[in-house]
């Protein structure tokens, strides 16, 4: 296969844990051709979408990669275009999805499906599955947040476009900074945010369940907050522990997975705390490396990058 990866700058990737790099290593080991570009390398002439990028190979030298000469291609020249750009989902990310959707309309295989990435906001999409979601409210009004806090007494507030736990706050009724925090996160009631009921099970881990082409992997990565921290995200110091899915995890992941596949969402990360689905990550889900490393000596190891490339090969047949 000829694969184009749309990435953040290569030198910014943490190669020891980056899921995009893990997928690329697996694809390269099978002899597939790899090409890379960044979002700003895409352009549209009239109706046709092109990418300016380079061929990519792994290296053992001073740098971990080698790039070929920069060239320009139509996106339809690739067997698959894999958008692995991290959030925030700002206006530039939005424009990227429009360009990729145009390419898909012309025959390119783009993963995840750009229109679905736009439609499935990573925080708001839990509303599609109310049977699994914790109590929540979406608003920009301080009075609404305060009323929700009064009802539940312990809540979490977060922006709709963040990642890695950025901008997440826990609020309790006796917090002396309630007003300041709400003003900050809503930017004086000009930015819409989500408030969710606080789930004490977070201390046992915020589970990341990977779903590939509609099928959940059998292990989740439980991200356990460090002492004194609310968030379990690895980006803020959480500890990842691979655990087999329990019955509730399977129920959530199988139900959501069926809907994801219909939408063309090939790789998705579900965040589950206790028995509740809290987020549906559709942009660039992570945790592949940690799950693979921690299940390596199990009777049935789980290598998410391997499963990903297996599924991709089936899709591109």
C-alpha positions in Angstrom: 0.0 0.0 0.0 1.0 3.6 -0.5 0.1 5.5 2.6 0.1 9.2 3.4 0.3 10.3 7.0 -0.8 13.8 7.9 1.1 14.6 11.1 2.3 17.2 13.5 6.0 18.1 12.9 8.0 14.9 13.0 10.5 16.4 15.5 7.6 17.1 17.9 6.6 13.4 18.1 7.5 11.4 21.2 8.7 8.3 19.2 8.9 6.0 22.3 5.1 6.3 22.8 3.5 7.9 19.8 0.7 5.8 18.3 1.2 7.3 14.8 4.8 6.2 14.9 3.8 2.7 16.0 1.4 2.4 13.1 4.1 3.6 10.7 6.6 1.1 12.0 4.1 -1.7 11.6 3.3 -0.6 8.1 6.9 -0.2 7.1 7.7 -3.7 8.5 5.2 -5.1 6.0 6.8 -3.3 3.1 4.2 -0.6 2.6 5.3 2.8 1.2 5.1 5.7 3.7 4.7 9.4 2.9 4.3 12.3 5.3 3.1 15.8 5.3 1.7 18.4 7.7 -1.8 20.0 7.4 -0.4 23.2 5.9 1.1 21.1 3.0 -2.4 20.5 1.6 -3.8 22.7 -1.1 -6.7 22.7 -3.6 -6.5 23.8 -7.2 -10.0 24.3 -8.5 -11.7 21.2 -7.3 -8.6 18.9 -6.9 -6.8 18.4 -3.6 -3.0 17.9 -3.5 -0.4 17.4 -0.8 3.2 18.6 -0.8 5.3 16.0 1.2 8.1 13.5 1.2 8.6 9.8 1.2 9.4 8.5 4.7 11.6 5.8 6.1 12.9 4.9 9.5 16.6 5.4 10.3 19.0 4.1 12.9 21.4 7.1 12.5 21.5 10.5 14.2 17.8 11.1 13.3 15.1 8.4 13.7 13.8 9.1 10.2 14.8 9.9 6.6 12.8 11.9 4.1 12.9 11.8 0.4 12.8 14.8 -2.0 9.7 17.0 -1.5 7.1 16.3 -4.1 3.4 17.1 -4.8 0.7 14.4 -5.3 -3.0 14.2 -5.7 -4.5 12.6 -2.6 -6.2 10.1 -4.9 -2.8 8.6 -5.7 -2.6 7.0 -2.3 -4.2 3.8 -1.1 -5.1 5.6 2.1 -4.7 9.0 3.7 -4.4 8.9 7.4 -5.1 12.1 9.3 -3.2 12.0 12.6 -3.1 15.7 13.4 -3.7 16.3 17.1 -6.3 18.8 18.3 -7.2 21.5 19.2 -10.0 21.4 16.8 -9.7 25.0 15.7 -10.6 26.8 12.5 -7.5 25.4 10.7 -8.5 21.8 11.7 -11.9 22.5 10.4 -10.5 23.7 7.0 -8.3 20.6 6.9 -11.5 18.4 7.2 -13.1 20.3 4.3 -10.0 19.7 2.1 -9.9 16.0 3.0 -13.6 15.6 2.4 -13.3 17.1 -1.1 -10.5 14.5 -1.7 -12.7 11.7 -0.4 -15.5 12.8 -2.7 -13.1 12.4 -5.6 -12.2 8.8 -4.6 -9.5 9.1 -1.9 -9.7 6.8 1.1 -9.4 9.2 4.1 -9.3 7.9 7.7 -11.0 9.0 9.8 -13.8 10.2 7.5 -13.5 14.0 7.6 -17.2 14.7 7.8 -17.6 12.4 10.7 -14.6 14.0 12.5 -16.5 17.3 12.2 -19.8 15.8 13.4 -18.4 13.8 16.3 -17.1 16.4 18.7 -15.0 14.5 21.2 -16.9 15.9 24.2 -20.4 16.4 22.8 -20.7 13.0 21.1 -21.5 11.2 24.4 -25.0 12.8 23.9 -25.5 10.2 21.1 -25.4 7.5 23.7 -27.3 8.9 26.7 -27.6 5.4 28.2 -23.9 5.4 28.9 -23.2 9.1 29.7 -22.9 10.6 33.1 -25.1 13.6 34.0 -23.9 16.6 32.0 -24.7 20.0 30.7 -23.4 22.1 27.8 -23.6 25.8 28.2 -21.7 29.1 28.3 -23.9 30.6 31.1 -22.4 30.9 34.6 -25.9 30.5 36.1 -26.4 27.2 34.4 -23.1 25.8 35.6 -23.8 27.0 39.2 -27.3 25.3 39.0 -25.7 22.1 37.8 -23.1 22.3 40.6 -25.8 22.9 43.2 -27.7 19.8 41.9 -24.6 17.4 41.8 -22.3 19.2 44.4 -19.2 17.8 42.7 -18.6 18.3 39.0 -15.9 18.6 36.3 -15.9 21.4 33.7 -13.9 21.2 30.5 -13.6 23.0 27.1 -15.1 21.3 24.0 -12.0 21.6 21.9 -9.2 20.5 24.4 -7.0 17.4 24.5 -4.7 15.7 27.0 -6.7 17.0 30.0 -6.0 20.7 29.2 -8.4 23.2 30.8 -10.2 20.6 33.0 -11.3 21.7 36.4 -13.1 20.0 39.3 -15.6 22.1 41.2 -17.3 21.5 44.5 -19.9 23.6 46.3 -17.4 24.9 48.9 -14.7 25.8 46.4 -13.8 29.5 47.0 -12.8 29.9 43.3 -16.1 28.9 41.6 -16.7 32.2 40.0 -13.1 32.7 38.8 -13.0 29.2 37.3 -16.3 29.5 35.5 -15.3 32.9 34.2 -12.0 31.6 33.0 -13.2 28.4 31.3 -16.2 30.2 29.6 -14.1 33.2 28.8 -16.6 35.5 30.5 -19.6 33.5 29.0 -18.3 33.7 25.4 -17.2 30.1 25.1 -19.4 27.0 25.4 -18.1 24.3 27.8 -19.3 21.0 29.2 -19.9 20.2 32.8 -20.1 16.6 33.9 -21.0 15.0 37.2 -17.7 14.1 39.0 -17.1 10.3 38.9 -15.0 9.2 41.9 -14.0 6.0 40.0 -11.5 8.2 38.2 -9.1 7.4 41.0 -9.1 3.8 39.7 -8.4 5.0 36.2 -9.8 6.8 33.2 -10.0 3.9 30.7 -9.0 4.4 27.1 -10.7 1.7 24.9 -9.5 1.6 21.3 -12.0 0.7 18.6 -10.7 -0.2 15.2 -13.1 -0.5 12.3 -15.9 -1.0 14.7 -14.2 -3.7 16.8 -13.0 -3.0 20.4 -9.6 -4.2 21.4 -9.8 -6.6 24.4 -7.5 -4.4 26.6 -8.0 -0.8 27.8 -5.4 1.5 29.2 -6.5 2.7 32.6 -4.9 6.1 33.1 -4.5 6.6 36.9 -4.1 10.1 38.2 -1.0 10.9 40.1 -1.4 11.9 43.7 -3.2 15.2 44.2 -4.3 15.3 40.5 -7.8 15.1 39.1 -6.8 14.1 35.5 -5.5 10.6 34.5 -4.2 11.8 31.1 -0.7 10.5 30.4 0.2 14.0 29.2 -0.2 15.4 32.7 1.6 12.6 34.6 -1.0 9.8 34.8 0.1 6.2 35.0 -1.2 3.9 32.3 -2.1 0.3 33.3 -3.4 -2.2 30.7 -6.5 -4.0 31.8 -8.9 -6.4 30.1 -12.3 -5.0 29.3 -15.0 -5.8 31.8 -18.6 -6.6 30.9 -19.7 -2.9 31.0 -16.7 -1.9 28.9 -17.7 -4.4 26.3 -21.3 -3.3 26.3 -20.3 0.3 25.8 -17.6 -0.4 23.2 -19.6 -2.8 21.1 -22.7 -0.5 21.0 -20.6 2.6 20.1 -18.4 0.7 17.8 -21.3 -0.3 15.5 -22.2 3.4 15.1 -18.6 4.5 14.6 -18.1 2.0 11.7 -21.2 3.2 9.9 -19.8 6.8 10.0 -16.4 5.8 8.6 -14.6 6.4 12.0 -11.9 3.8 11.6 -9.8 4.4 14.7 -11.5 5.8 17.8 -10.6 6.0 21.5 -13.4 5.8 24.0 -12.9 7.2 27.5 -14.7 5.3 30.2 -14.7 6.2 33.9 -16.4 3.6 36.1 -19.5 2.6 34.1 -19.8 5.9 32.2 -18.7 6.9 28.7 -17.1 10.4 29.1 -15.5 11.1 25.7 -15.3 9.8 22.2 -11.9 10.6 20.7 -12.0 10.7 16.8 -9.0 12.8 15.9 -5.7 11.1 16.8 -6.3 8.5 19.6 -3.3 7.3 21.5 -2.2 4.5 24.0 -1.3 1.9 21.4 2.3 1.6 22.5 1.4 1.2 26.2 -1.1 -1.5 25.6 1.2 -3.4 23.3 4.1 -3.2 25.8 2.1 -4.3 28.9 0.4 -7.3 27.2 3.5 -8.6 25.4 4.0 -11.5 27.8 0.3 -12.4 28.1 -1.1 -15.6 26.7 -2.9 -13.5 24.0 -0.8 -10.3 23.5 -2.6 -7.2 22.2 -0.7 -5.1 19.6 -3.0 -2.3 18.5 -0.8 -1.1 15.7 -0.7 -4.6 14.3 -4.5 -4.8 14.4 -4.8 -1.4 12.8 -2.6 -2.4 9.8 -4.4 -5.8 9.5 -7.8 -3.9 9.4 -6.4 -1.3 6.9 -5.2 -4.0 4.6 -8.6 -5.7 4.7 -10.2 -2.3 3.9 -7.9 -1.5 1.0 -8.1 -4.9 -0.7 
